[in-house]
Amino acid sequence: MRARSPRQGRTGRAIGLTSVALALSLSIAGCSGAGNVGKGDANAINVLMVNNPQMVDLQRLTAKHFTKDTGIKVNFTVLPEDDLRDKMSQDFSSQAGQYDVASLSNYETPIYARNGWLAPLDERADKDPEFNSSDILAPVQKSLTAADDKVYAEPFYGESSFLMYRKDLVEAAGLTMPKNPTWHQVADIAGKLDGYRKGMKGICLRGQVGWGQVVAPLSTVVNTFGGTWFTKDWQAKLDSPEFTKATQFYVDLVRKHGEAGAPQAGYAECLNNMQQGKVAMWYDATAGAGSLESSDSKVAGKIGYAPAPVERTDSSGWLYTWAWGLQKASTHQDAAWKFIRWASSKEYEQLVGRTLGWEKVPGGKRASLYRNPQYLKEAGAFAHATQHAISSARPNDPGVQPRPAPGIQFVGIPEFADLGTKVSNEISSAIAGKQTVPEALKKSQRLAQEVSDAYANR
């Protein structure tokens, strides 16, 4: 039987919204999807999926392996993240049933579950010994568990965050990366490596607008500096001294020693900068390590991995997973489960390793992967650092004070998608030098206050 994760009562009450409000708050872009979807074929399912590289690999492998073995045809609709969330919120909130399965994260899963849009997967998973629920990493499993103590999604891959750095340059410059660095130590090293080679910058940090872009790493810095978006009784704290100090530190660091074009740089841009040897360090998702160590990376074998930098907390890495949710209104639940169990299985990981290369395995979800000698041979540089980062993540207690909702790099309420995006506009503007950090946070505080007032008055 899979382990359960208790949820605090205040969290359950806080995230209960109507379907209409949730659909509006999670809608980010109005772009329609692609693909051939329909509900007429009893032996076919429709899957709405984000266009991440690991998902595209899955799409390539499905017909030749899953469909061949089961006879179940899979119609994929593959969209960028924001467009995916828009279409998913529309279909699932109305329970239209156009899509049987969707790739959703640990941000949406508890919210969708509370609104009755997802079918629980506990009984199916627990009755399937080959699926082996106990193999799922505990923090990932807990993040997909709703307030009713049931699991509503199964992970495709999981990630935390850590510091990726050019160990060859650190050594050549006579520097030492601490085993558990603080942010001020990282800033010092970034300053010394900035310009160490012609055209090289000291560090890459996201500056791009989006709650899943600049707000993600920034929130982990805020947490460890002692700040929070909201107190346990829903007081907005974006203009607090701690939030201000953390944001000023982040903005100063990226402006002084960060990548060119920082206000437009997100995960993809920082990954490219690191791969091409344009930056000496990068703080971001553990999922980036596989690309840095791939055969087409200029820095493969030259990267060291350190835990997410801290200040006042013992750890600060985030927790995120792309997972598979089964729409409650689906009329193909058995076939949909067969796809989910395959896409989340140990066997699928082995298939990717054999056919595409072990560095492309969608990891971060199963403990057994980190005992696999073939995987460790190819991904040994970052495998244990990734597992440790995920295991150390504390989504229910990420800072120095109690929180009203779970989440490390986000706040687990429906309104955060809109709030985080609006705040990110202000922070990105400060990175661009268009306003000061206090000015950005004064505007952000007003935005957050609207949310806090709504929750405090319930």
Phi, psi and omega in degrees: 000144181280149179291152180252156178237119178290147178240143179287145184300323182296328178293315180299317180293324186292326188261010178276105178236166176287160180299321182294315181297320181293317180300321179292317185288332180269352179280122183244317180230149184259026184279133179282160186275179178240169174107164182258104182242145179189163186247014186278330185275117182290340182250033179219150176232156178250126183240124176264123193221143176287153188267032176293155183305319181295327179288322178296322175300317179301316180300320180294328186268346190296307185299316185289337185241296183295308182295320179299321183278329187250339185081003182267119177278140180243118175265112182266138164246114187247123186224156169301159189306310183295320179292323176301312183296323179297308182293321181295317181296324179293313184287317184284324180293327178272352184052044180289334177075016179295324178247130179281319184230145174221148173275116180229164186256179175286354170285309183285325193306306181296328180289313178298320181297317181297329180272003175077026184264347183243148173273132177295146184249003186303305186297319179297314182293318183289335178272002184245089184299331180291333178289324174059073181302327183293347180279343180291133179301133188304314180298324178293315180299317180295326182290343179255013179258130184271180184296337178275009176070022176248149179269129186244003177204154177244137189285144170264313167208158179235159180208156166236205177227149174207176181264123176255128186217154178283096182295331179293321180285323176301316180292316182297329180275002180073026181256166177228127175276120179301153180298321177229082189291151169268165179294326179290327174293320178296317179298321179296316179293321178300319179296322182284334179267348177295115182082007180300324168240152184304126177081359183270138175256160188287326185203155173243128177226140181299137175230358185288144178298139177142140179293336176265005178251255186299327183293330183297299179294323180300319181297326177291326176293317178302314181303311186283342173277356178100007181266174177201153175290316182220145171282173183297336178256025170069036169271125178290136187228033183284344176253017178290160178302321182291315179296320180294315180299316181295316181292319177298319178299312182298311182296316179298317182297314182287329178287322183279316190230011183269180186294157173294144179066034185304322181296341179255003186267126174240204181303310184297319182291320178292322176300314179296318179300319181289317179299323183273003178075026183269345178226152184269337181217159179207121173258117184189199185293141176299336180297340180288341185297322181301321179289324179293330182263005181287165185294337181264010179267133180289345185247011180304132180084356183251003187258136170254157184231121180240154179301157176307130182301150183231171170224291183253356179247162180285330178216165180211006181293146180278179176223125181212144175214137166269128187225176181249123176248143181256117181296133182300328182278358181300138176262008180232050189295321180294314179294322179296319178297320179300322177292315181300313183296325178291313184290339180256008191270162172297323181296323178293320177302317180293324177299314178297316180301317182289321190263328185245343183115139186293335179290347180263003179296132176286088187271200176078016181229331184240133180296327184297332180298326184275007170245359183281115184298328179293317179294317182294329178295320183269331186241018184299334182296328185233354187300305184289328176296323178293312180300318180295319181297316179294316181293334181271351183294142184231074185295337178266353182207064189273352186230216182250002180219157178298150181242155180275347182207154181287163176132143179255302180263005174212169173253126190284058175229151183302325184291345187293329179303316180283314180299312182299323179292318179295317179295322180299327176300318181290319181292316179298324177295323177292322176297324178284353179082015182275344176202166179277164177297314177302322177296317180298319183282334175296316176294319181295323179299320178296320178295315180292329180297324178299320178290314183297323178298320181295320181283321182294332182271001180278000000 
